[in-house]
């Protein structure tokens, strides 16, 4: 009789090798702590249907800039993904399947979806673990653009420097791409703080177990 792999062991398998971590799948699996019966294959299918729509929109866009504009329009306008300003600290904002359902999330969950969409249409994009507010970095022929996934705004250098004030590090250092493992750690740290504040001890333990796995495999 085949044994059933636990949610934690499945997560451990996903994050074994830094360069091979499937970010979307690993991030989506975090929600199984709160919803053990979650159909992760169904979540992937939901995403794939949206990615197919995007690919159709992007077909024929030969430059990075054109594909980026297509993605921005698709993500923030057509599909209306946005930050959940009204209920920012709801755990559901960190669960990718809920963000796909409601089109509302926090910067890092929105960024993970954006990164996966970008990958599907050949855009080089990375997360930026900027202090206080996760950002996106998109490579263009002319350089790179920095996008706020909460609002969809493209940030000017002046705005980035303003946001960097007080963190004691050069702007260039703060804008370095974040490894996938670091993105998962930050997602889990957000949930850890939420569960500690709300007193959800069972979920808090599960989140900390995932953080331990990430540290073990680093």
PENORKA-V165051 format. One record per pair of residues at least 24 apart in sequence whose C-alpha atoms are under 6 Angstrom apart, sorted by sequence separation. I is the first residue (numbers start at 1). GAP is how many residues later the second one is. If there is no record, write none. Layout:
I&GAP ; I&GAP
//
This chain:
108&26 ; 107&27 ; 111&38 ; 110&39 ; 107&42 ; 107&43 ; 130&44 ; 128&47 ; 128&49 ; 129&49 ; 127&50 ; 128&50 ; 126&51 ; 127&51 ; 43&54 ; 31&64 ; 83&67 ; 28&68 ; 82&68 ; 64&76 ; 16&201
//
